[in-house]
Amino acid sequence: MNVRHLAAVRGGGVWRHRRGACLHGGQSHHRQKNYEAVWQDLEAVNAKAVALRAELIRAIDEDVVAFNAVMGAYGLPRATDEEKAKRAAAIQAALKDATIAPLRAVKACFEVIRLSAAAAEKGNLNVISDAGVAVLSANAGLRSAALNVFINAKAIKDRDFAEKQIAEVNALLAQAAATTEAVYQTVRTKIGS
């Protein structure tokens, strides 16, 4: 993944990739002589990465909108009982959206982690470090977005909804940690360090 330019974006600390969630090893180097056997696999990885880049950008944008809605709900008037009730309902609805948006980012980052594994396994050795950078960046994005799920879920009164979101994030965090470490070790082994 060519992640040479990352910009943290409010709304989730989700990493926005300027040039993409494109796996560098799947972009141009795979058609070299030693990679003919896997170039189609790497083309598929690259196509999935491009789609994930778009999904991550959407998730970031949705997270920003959701965050602004939460802030707007907290700013609603609360002088009367009716205003307090409307404000409380608006806050709860906004918090649910503000939990769902970063959860989408968590899922997309997890998919980038999975693609990084394919790139590390089959990618060009001359750019294999990009697979390592990709997996570490995606894991950082996943963990950052997870924090937003956790903080928003904490304030949701519908505990069934909140606990479902938290459980899903925790499962992805565990899988991501194991996969990230495996990919990182694969890359280090291939680099020879």
Secondary structure as UniProt FT lines:
FT   STRAND          6..9
FT   TURN            10..13
FT   STRAND          14..17
FT   HELIX           24..26
FT   TURN            27..28
FT   HELIX           29..31
FT   HELIX           33..35
FT   TURN            36..38
FT   HELIX           39..74
FT   HELIX           81..122
FT   HELIX           125..127
FT   HELIX           128..154
FT   HELIX           159..191
//
